[in-house]
Amino acid sequence: MSSYKKMFEPIQIGPFTAKNRIEVSPAEPFLCTKEGAITPEFVAYTEAFARGGAGIVYVGDSPINQEYADENHYTVNLADPFITHGLFKVADAIHRYGALAGIELNLRNHVFPADMSVADIKQIIQEFTNAALYSAKAGFDIIMLHGGHGHTIAQFYSPQLNKRTDEYGCGSFENRCRFAMELLDSVRAAVGPNVALDYRISGDDLTPGGVGVEDALRFAKAIESRLDMIHVSAGNMYYLPSMSYTIQNAYLPMATNARFAKRFKEELSIPVTTVGSFNFDLAEQALTDGTADVVAMIRQLIADPEAVNKARRGRGEDIRPCIRCCICTGDDPHGCPKPLRCTVNPVMGRNPEFDVIPPCKPGTKVVVIGGGAAGLEAARRLDQRGAKVVLFEKEDCLGGTLLAAGANSLKVNIKSYAEWSVRTVMENPHIELRLGTEATREAVLAEKPDAVVVAVGSEPFIPPVPGFDKAKVVLASDVDLGKVSVGNKIALIGAGLTGTETAVALAQEGKDVTLIDMLSLDEITARTVGSKSGLMYLRGMSEQAGVKVITGLKAKEVLDDALVALDAENEEVRIPCDTVVLSMGVRPRKELASQFEGTAFDVFYCGDCAVRAGNITSAVRDGFYAAMNID
C-alpha cells in the first residue's frame, strides 16, 4: 500500500489555499449545449471531481469569443455574458466540497498574428478580459489563460508563427512578450487581487523551429510577477507528431512531460503545476522530489473521480486505473464532438443519471457467465446494487481476453486495469465464484436466477487459408501471453492496433518482422476507435523498430518456409518466414451464448458475444448496462 503525504499538504495559490496538491486539469467533456450553455450534466460531471477530493477543479478550454464558440460547440461559451448564471452553479458545486474552482480561457484562431490588425489584437485582449470578468463574477477562484499548445496566445511569442514586424512581432524579446503582458495586465485590472491567475504554457513545443524549453522558461520569468501559478504542459496541437505529448497515448512513458516542469520549478518562485499521464505514485514522487508543486491529471480522475479520497484514506490499491486509451478525448472532438465517455468508468459522462446507483429488489440473484471485462464489470456493479451474484468462469482464473489485452509489453496500463478488475472481484466476499467451471444451461437453471448476464466473449477469426493449421502459425494473443514461442523471421497478418503492437514488441526483441494487411494504412486508420495520434505514434515505433509493413496483401497459403500472399493484381508475393502470427480480429461466440436464452426472465448479452465483437470500452459498457437494467 502506497503512502501519500506530500500531495495532501495545503498550498498557497495567490489569495487562496488549496487543501491538497492534486488538480483536475482543464479538458473538454462536451457536455454543455451546442451553444455553450451550462447543463445539469456538465454540473454533475464537474462536481464529481470535487466530491472525489481534488484540491483544484478546472473547467477546460472555454472560448472567449463567439467566433471560436461557433466552431467549438458543447463547451462553455464565455463570449456570452449570461453564461455567468450557469457557471455560478458549477463553481458552487465545486466549492461545496472545499475545492478551488478554476476555469481555462482560450482562443484558437484561424489566422496568425501577422494577419491581425492592431485593433484585432486589442479586441482579443478585451474578449479575454470580458471572459475573465464573467468567470470571476460566477465565483471562480482561479483563471487560467491558455498560452500553450500552439494556440493564439502562444503564437505571439513564437518566431516560427509570429511574422509581425511591429511592436507585437518578434524583433525583440520585449516585443515577443508584449501581447501576453498586456493581456495579463488587462485581466488583472478587471478581476482585481482576489482572483488567482494561472498560465498554461508548453514547456517545449516539441516542434521543429518551435519554442524550446530554455526559451519558454525565459518567457515564464518575464511574466512571473503577473502570475500566481504556472501550468507546464508540452507540445503543439497543430503539429501531429507533438500531439502525443500534449495528450499522451499509452505507448509513451507516464509523466514524460515532468522534465519540463522540473526546469521551471528550479528557476521560478511561483507554484509550478506538472501535467501528463500521472498516477498517484508518480504524483507523490514528483511532489516529493521537487519536480513540481501541484500535479494535474484528468484521465485518471475520469477513470476514478473518487481516487483522491481513496489515496487520502490509504486505499490506493482500490483506485481504478486509467488505461490511457484516449477514448475520453474523442476521435474528432472539434469536427464531430460527442459527450465524454470513459472505457473503464461508464458513469462519467453519464452524470447525473448514475451518480446514485439504485439497489436491486431484495433477494435478487444474478448469474454472470464469463469473467472477462464485461462479466467482471457486471459482477461488481450488481454487488454494488446488493444483488446475490454467482459468476461462472471456465478457466481457473478471471480476466478472459482482458489478460491478453494487457499482456503486450507496450500495454502496461491495460495490464494494471486487468489486475485491478480481477482483484476487486476475487477479493469481494459477496460474489460467489465458480472458477474452472464451464457454465451449462442445466447448471445455470439449477441456480434459479432472476437474471442472467452472458459474457462469454469471442474467438479469434481464422479464415480457411491453406496452411493456417500448421504448428508454425500462432495467434498474436498467445504470443503476447507467452504461451507460444516464435522464430526469428516472422510474418504477421493484421496491421491494426493489436497486430502492430505485437509486431513492435517482437521487433524490439530483435525479431525480423514483416507486417501485412489487405487494407491500406489510411483505411485501417479510418476504422480505428480512439486516438489517431496514438496510432500514428505506434506506427512511428514500428518504423523505428524495423518492422516492414506491406499493405494490399491477402494471405493465400502458408508453406514450410514462407507465407504466400496475393497483391491487388492477384500476383503472388512470397514472404520468407519461420513463424506466421495471426491478428485478424475476433468473432462473437453467438452459438455458445444462445444456449442460455430463457434461463431466466431477463437474459443480457454483453461484450464480444453480443451483436458484434467490440473492445474493452464496449465490453465494460455492456456489463454496466446489464447490471443497471436488472430490476
Disulfide bonds with the S-S distance in Angstrom:
none
